[in-house]
């Protein structure tokens, strides 16, 4: 994956459950950082459990430190 700001490679830092972030539903938060500039990304992936017990992806989004500062 390339950095939105400088187009360098981003480095995966880890995955966490929504529970670790105090979010009261199923999902995964992945964090990544740029190998060149100071951009930091958190990607949120909502998961919904179907009646058969399988998890379905319902939304995905990401946030960067740069966009948090400007918005």
Secondary structure, DSSP 8 states (H G I E B T S, - for coil): -B-TTT--BEEEEEEEEGGGGT-SSSEEEEEEEESSSS-EEEEEEEEEE-TTS-EEEEEEEEEEHHHHHH-
